[in-house]
């Protein structure tokens, strides 16, 4: 894979640019949550809605803090991991956008949707692991594998969630369709459109929460394998 994307002072993307882009994404997501609530205030009165609103907002603020912390690391090994993680994060973010477009605008059978969703999930996890492997292989440090795996997940998930939240304004399921969802029928809610919005917020929260954890796991496993492989090649 080409690594034309660098993080030096004279690069295509600098640390400052990367930090600004990701913090802008966080701010945009928070703004979209606020605008959506203001434009459909009935959501706030639904049972448990307050928690569904606050959870993604808190995680987005946590992401902002992580972005500031990660882009402030100055050791060369972590700059390498940041570079690798950013590249793989952009790739997985693009994959997630394509998947969201297929789900929302292409009428596939239930079986096909399930197969595509599984393929996208596994492919995304493996790419986060690849980020960890590549970073650990280049630096010789297991910790950079963890860092790159988590960072690629943060970048990819932020892209996916930003696009997913934008769909709250462009592609909202019809109330009559939502009314037939088993989840809606068992929720006790009386407003199908509010439930559709809340469903998007909940999906965003789950992605924001689980993504970095999976990135750490796959990046760590891959980093360990890279470390063992590097040591074996040196011994040989």
C-alpha positions as CSV (number, residue, x, y, z in Angstrom):
1,X,0.0,0.0,0.0
2,X,1.3,3.5,-0.9
3,X,2.1,5.6,2.1
4,X,2.1,9.0,0.3
5,X,0.1,10.3,3.3
6,X,2.7,11.5,5.8
7,X,2.5,13.5,9.0
8,X,5.6,15.7,8.7
9,X,5.5,19.5,8.6
10,X,5.7,19.5,4.8
11,X,3.2,16.7,4.2
12,X,-0.1,16.3,2.4
13,X,-1.8,15.9,5.7
14,X,-0.1,17.3,8.8
15,X,-0.9,16.5,12.4
16,X,-2.6,19.8,12.8
17,X,-4.8,19.2,9.7
18,X,-5.7,15.7,10.9
19,X,-6.6,16.9,14.4
20,X,-8.7,19.7,12.9
21,X,-10.6,17.4,10.5
22,X,-11.5,14.9,13.2
23,X,-12.5,17.5,15.8
24,X,-14.6,19.1,13.1
25,X,-16.3,15.8,12.5
26,X,-17.0,15.5,16.2
27,X,-18.5,19.0,16.3
28,X,-20.6,18.3,13.2
29,X,-22.0,15.2,14.8
30,X,-22.9,17.0,18.0
31,X,-24.5,19.8,15.9
32,X,-26.5,17.2,13.9
33,X,-27.8,15.7,17.1
34,X,-28.9,19.1,18.4
35,X,-30.5,20.2,15.1
36,X,-32.4,16.9,14.8
37,X,-33.7,17.2,18.4
38,X,-34.7,20.9,17.8
39,X,-36.5,19.9,14.5
40,X,-38.4,17.0,16.1
41,X,-38.9,17.9,19.8
42,X,-41.4,15.1,20.4
43,X,-38.4,12.8,20.7
44,X,-37.4,14.3,24.0
45,X,-40.7,13.2,25.6
46,X,-40.4,9.5,24.7
47,X,-39.5,7.0,27.5
48,X,-35.7,6.7,27.9
49,X,-35.0,9.2,25.1
50,X,-32.8,11.4,27.3
51,X,-30.3,8.5,27.7
52,X,-30.3,7.8,24.0
53,X,-29.5,11.4,23.3
54,X,-26.8,11.8,26.0
55,X,-24.9,8.6,25.4
56,X,-23.6,9.4,21.8
57,X,-22.9,13.0,22.8
58,X,-20.7,11.9,25.8
59,X,-18.8,9.4,23.6
60,X,-18.3,12.1,20.9
61,X,-16.8,14.4,23.5
62,X,-14.6,11.5,24.7
63,X,-13.5,11.0,21.1
64,X,-12.5,14.7,20.9
65,X,-10.3,14.3,24.0
66,X,-8.8,11.1,22.5
67,X,-8.0,12.9,19.2
68,X,-6.3,15.7,21.0
69,X,-4.3,13.3,23.1
70,X,-3.3,11.0,20.2
71,X,-2.3,13.7,17.9
72,X,-0.1,15.2,20.7
73,X,2.1,12.2,20.9
74,X,5.6,13.1,19.6
75,X,7.5,9.8,19.6
76,X,8.4,8.7,16.1
77,X,6.9,5.2,16.7
78,X,3.6,6.7,17.6
79,X,3.7,9.1,14.6
80,X,4.2,6.0,12.4
81,X,1.2,4.3,14.1
82,X,-0.9,7.4,13.6
83,X,0.0,7.5,9.9
84,X,-0.8,3.8,9.4
85,X,-4.0,4.0,11.5
86,X,-5.2,7.0,9.6
87,X,-4.8,5.3,6.2
88,X,-6.6,2.2,7.3
89,X,-9.2,4.3,9.1
90,X,-10.0,6.2,5.9
91,X,-10.3,2.9,4.0
92,X,-12.7,1.4,6.6
93,X,-14.7,4.6,6.8
94,X,-15.2,4.5,3.1
95,X,-16.3,0.9,3.3
96,X,-18.8,1.8,6.0
97,X,-20.3,4.6,3.9
98,X,-20.8,2.2,0.9
99,X,-22.5,-0.3,3.3
100,X,-24.8,2.4,4.6
101,X,-25.7,3.5,1.1
102,X,-26.5,-0.2,0.2
103,X,-28.7,-0.6,3.3
104,X,-30.6,2.6,2.7
105,X,-31.0,2.9,-1.0
106,X,-30.7,-0.6,-2.5
107,X,-33.6,-3.0,-1.9
108,X,-31.8,-6.3,-1.1
109,X,-33.3,-9.4,0.3
110,X,-32.9,-10.1,4.0
111,X,-30.3,-12.9,3.3
112,X,-28.2,-10.7,1.1
113,X,-28.2,-7.9,3.6
114,X,-27.0,-10.2,6.3
115,X,-24.2,-11.6,4.2
116,X,-23.1,-8.1,3.2
117,X,-23.2,-6.9,6.7
118,X,-21.1,-9.8,8.0
119,X,-18.6,-9.4,5.2
120,X,-18.3,-5.6,5.9
121,X,-17.9,-6.2,9.6
122,X,-15.2,-8.9,9.3
123,X,-13.4,-6.9,6.6
124,X,-13.4,-3.9,8.8
125,X,-12.0,-5.7,11.8
126,X,-9.3,-7.4,9.7
127,X,-8.3,-4.0,8.3
128,X,-8.0,-2.6,11.8
129,X,-5.8,-5.6,12.6
130,X,-3.8,-4.9,9.5
131,X,-3.1,-1.4,10.7
132,X,-1.8,-2.9,14.0
133,X,0.3,-5.4,12.2
134,X,1.9,-2.9,9.8
135,X,2.6,-0.4,12.6
136,X,4.1,-3.0,14.9
137,X,6.2,-4.5,12.1
138,X,7.7,-1.2,11.2
139,X,8.4,0.0,14.7
140,X,9.1,-3.3,16.4
141,X,6.8,-2.3,19.3
142,X,3.7,-4.2,20.4
143,X,2.2,-1.0,21.9
144,X,2.1,0.7,18.5
145,X,0.0,-2.2,17.1
146,X,-2.5,-1.5,19.8
147,X,-2.4,2.2,19.1
148,X,-2.7,1.9,15.3
149,X,-5.6,-0.6,15.6
150,X,-7.5,1.7,18.0
151,X,-6.7,4.8,16.0
152,X,-7.9,3.3,12.7
153,X,-11.1,2.3,14.4
154,X,-11.6,5.9,15.8
155,X,-11.0,7.4,12.3
156,X,-13.2,4.9,10.5
157,X,-16.1,5.0,13.0
158,X,-16.1,8.8,13.1
159,X,-16.5,8.8,9.3
160,X,-19.2,6.2,9.4
161,X,-21.2,7.9,12.2
162,X,-21.0,11.3,10.6
163,X,-22.4,9.9,7.4
164,X,-25.0,7.9,9.4
165,X,-26.2,10.9,11.3
166,X,-26.4,12.9,8.1
167,X,-28.9,10.3,6.9
168,X,-31.2,11.3,9.7
169,X,-32.0,14.3,7.5
170,X,-31.9,12.7,4.1
171,X,-33.2,9.2,4.5
172,X,-35.6,8.8,7.4
173,X,-37.7,5.5,7.3
174,X,-41.4,6.1,6.8
175,X,-43.4,6.0,10.0
176,X,-45.7,3.3,8.7
177,X,-42.6,1.1,8.0
178,X,-41.2,1.8,11.5
179,X,-44.5,0.9,13.0
180,X,-44.1,-2.7,11.8
181,X,-40.6,-3.1,13.4
182,X,-40.7,-5.6,16.3
183,X,-38.4,-3.3,18.2
184,X,-40.9,-0.4,17.9
185,X,-43.8,-2.6,19.0
186,X,-42.0,-3.7,22.1
187,X,-40.6,-0.3,23.0
188,X,-43.8,1.2,24.4
189,X,-43.3,4.3,22.2
190,X,-46.2,5.9,20.4
191,X,-44.2,7.9,17.9
192,X,-42.7,5.9,15.0
193,X,-40.7,8.8,13.6
194,X,-39.1,9.6,17.0
195,X,-38.2,5.9,17.3
196,X,-36.5,6.0,13.9
197,X,-34.4,8.9,15.0
198,X,-33.6,7.3,18.3
199,X,-32.6,4.1,16.5
200,X,-30.0,6.0,14.5
201,X,-28.6,7.7,17.6
202,X,-28.4,4.3,19.4
203,X,-26.6,2.7,16.4
204,X,-24.2,5.6,16.4
205,X,-23.5,5.1,20.1
206,X,-22.9,1.4,19.8
207,X,-20.5,2.0,16.9
208,X,-18.6,4.7,18.8
209,X,-18.4,2.4,21.9
210,X,-17.5,-0.9,20.4
211,X,-15.3,0.3,17.5
212,X,-12.1,1.3,19.5
213,X,-12.4,-1.8,21.7
214,X,-12.4,-4.1,18.6
215,X,-9.6,-2.0,17.2
216,X,-7.5,-2.5,20.3
217,X,-8.2,-6.3,20.3
218,X,-7.4,-6.9,16.6
219,X,-4.6,-4.4,16.6
220,X,-3.1,-6.0,19.7
221,X,-3.3,-9.6,18.3
222,X,-1.8,-8.4,15.0
223,X,0.8,-6.4,16.8
224,X,1.8,-9.5,18.8
225,X,2.1,-11.6,15.6
226,X,4.2,-8.9,14.0
227,X,6.5,-8.7,17.0
228,X,7.0,-12.4,17.0
229,X,7.6,-12.5,13.2
230,X,10.1,-9.6,13.4
231,X,11.9,-11.3,16.2
232,X,12.0,-14.6,14.3
233,X,13.4,-13.0,11.2
234,X,16.1,-11.2,13.2
235,X,17.0,-14.5,15.0
236,X,17.2,-16.2,11.7
